Amino acid sequence: MKHLSYVHGYAPDEQKRLDDQARTLIPILHAGTSFEAGSLVLEAGCGIGAQTVALAQKNPDARFICIDISSDSLHLAQAAVKKAGVRNVTFLKLDI
């Protein structure tokens, strides 16, 4: 089976564009998104973590399992979560 590549690629300029896009969409996509305390949320294809940070900050009593196939993206997502002081997120390198 041929391994498929991420359509956007992983270049730094593309990562910045995706981060900017995510931050613009957060108020639209997640204005009413909330999870009950104790919820376990799967974020499949978390990328660089822009949505992850927003959701985890808004729902500090939920736990997030975030997966992505790209080690580079996961490292950026982990750095973003750490910078934001978010502690309710676990990252895993998996292929969905």
N, C-alpha and C positions, 0 to 999 in steps of 0.2 A: 504494500500500500504506500503510495506516495505521501510524504509528509507535506501538509499544506502550510503555507506561510501566512502570517498576519497581513491582511490587505493594506493596512496603513504603514507597516514597517516599524522599525524600532529606533530610527535615527533621533538624535536629540531635538532637532527642530520639530519633528512630528510629535514627540513626547510633550513638548511645550504647547503645541497647538491643541493636543488632546486635553491637556490640563486646563488651558484657557477655556476651551469649549465646555468642559465639565463644570467649571466654576460658574460659567454663564448660565448653564441649564439647571444647576442645583435648586434655585428658588422655584423653578417651574416644575421640575420632576419630583422634588422631595418636600414641597411645602406642607403636605398633609401626611407624609410618610412617618409612621411611628410604630414601634414594636413594644409589646408588653414586656415588663421586667421579667428576666429569665428566658426570654426568647433566644433561640439559636438561629442565626440567619446565615444562609449560604450566598456568597457573592461569587458567581462563576464568571471568570474572565475579568478579574479586578483591575488588570492593567497597572497603571502607575499609582493607583490609589486615590485619585481625586474624589470619586464618589464615596469611597470607603471612609475617608476622613469625615466627610460631611455627615454620612449616616451614623457612624460610630459616635461622633460628638453629640448628635441630636438624640441618640438612644444609648446613654451610658450604662443602663441596666440590662441591655441586651448584649449577647456575645456574637461576634462575627467570625465566620470561617471564610477566608477569601482565597480563591485559587486562581492561578494563571500558569500558562505553560512557559512563559519567558522569565528566566532567572533575572535578567536585567530589569524588567518591569517590576518584578517582586522586590528587588533591592530598592528601587525608587519608591515603591509603595510603603515598604517598611520604614524608609527614611522619612516619608511624609507623615506617617502615623506617629513616629517618634517625635518629630518636630512639633506636631500638634498636641503632644502629651496624651494621646489616646492610648488606653490600656486594655480595651475590650476586643482586640482583633488578633486573630491567628492567621498566618499566611502559610499556604502549602503550594508547592510546585507540582501541578497535576495537569494532565491533558483531558479536557472534557469531551 
